[in-house]
């Protein structure tokens, strides 16, 4: 665990001192993520510089990087390590390679030396790395299949630079309009988009080779890693082995592992699968949210979840912790999340969860991320009627006309998203944006200045983005064995979630929070073999139904009943205890001149009178808080090149 950075100068000659200063600046900018100062390596001719810093999590201080091969011709810095490092290490030792450390990341170095870039297809787990090949004068960057570890690049005429955080590369960069509109529409920044146009994220499952002024990007995702046979009994057994192996690999050699239980099947199954592996150091956690004005039904459900998780923890002999969360704790997490590298609507809850686990003594968060997307979304999180309307021209036109009328009365509601989504003939895009989008064009036009909105929508098209995700969904999902459009919609929605909101939203915010608090993140459901297996299932529903059966089979009968998790009472808190905090951010200074105050006031009044939901208010408040936090800590001017950095 840690943070990596590097610079490859291009058109301008720089000396070693200048390069060292730039690298030290990158490393210092990432102290929140990795506070332990690591190593630095600079070529004798200042042709390349690499830097690494460590986190406070497991193994954070174990090995000083950059790592080198036996002859010193290859250098490596890495964040995370492959989950199959132990097996690869034995194989490489048998082939004659000598390892200099116990670090799992060193297998990347020797695997590249042995097989070249083609070897990256064999890596699994969570990692991001940079490798300098001195003989070929080639820089190779790589990132894991799901993008669990972040890696950002700045590809300019003077330099090619990379880092684990955006603001290390461009400190104090102004927020790009495209990032503003994308975030308010979706609640996260879809990669490769970042807060500044100068920096882009390296896509998950890819590597890039850089030589001089040229760079080439390639994918190493192997979609043939696991295939169902079509025989139900054999597939059930094979899928069960895949699930058990992914969980056991995630916790192998770990101690003090924490799991947050919320009543869902996927998290309960994690506990059942991991409890035989960990004889000690296993803790379970439940968050209990306090709100005086909370609906009685939500309170009863939360009490049922708490009772179930207590019984489940006792059954599996885990140490159980219940954490009562009130508005003051939520507000503290909100402010902590605002200082993150990029804005995210779910970062507050991620920081809250990570803080409680860290305070309890856990070192590893065993997360259920990806579980619900693999099993299939609940029908309530989708919009089958929009799916059906989008497939028929007459119904689509009628729905758009009705929505346009509704927008005049309620510009911040779902109607605005329907108007946008049904603009084209793509039913998948329409249904996804209506169900999961936040602010449509009518709402954005009320809260953003016209020039900001125009430039933002020109830089990021939400419809085109979701359509690109839909094109990656297996064709079989659109041709369900049943004739129910809703069944097909659930399968497609799950695939879209994995490609967008999960990977670029929930995964990014969870990884950032755990890294900042010194926790290691393990996500066994994000195993490429599981996803490959489900994508290749012969029937659109059979794969997910079989996975749900496998997971349910790990639990005793009393715990197989599914309980829908209850969200925090954010709406009640925003109208009461958190109101001064949110109003301070919504109506504070706006030196960037991005927002329209009358529109913000209209949005807030609509929420207070229950005409607007909290999900429309929340992304605006989060973005404004993030801008304020980074405005306060930003330098007056960002260095524009290596010489400016040295002067600064």
Order of alpha helices (4+ residues) and beta strands (2+ residues): beta-alpha-beta-beta-beta-beta-alpha-alpha-beta-beta-beta-beta-alpha-alpha-beta-beta-beta-alpha-beta-alpha-beta-alpha-beta-alpha-alpha-beta-alpha-alpha-alpha-alpha-alpha-alpha-alpha-alpha-alpha-alpha-beta-alpha-alpha-alpha-alpha-alpha-alpha-alpha
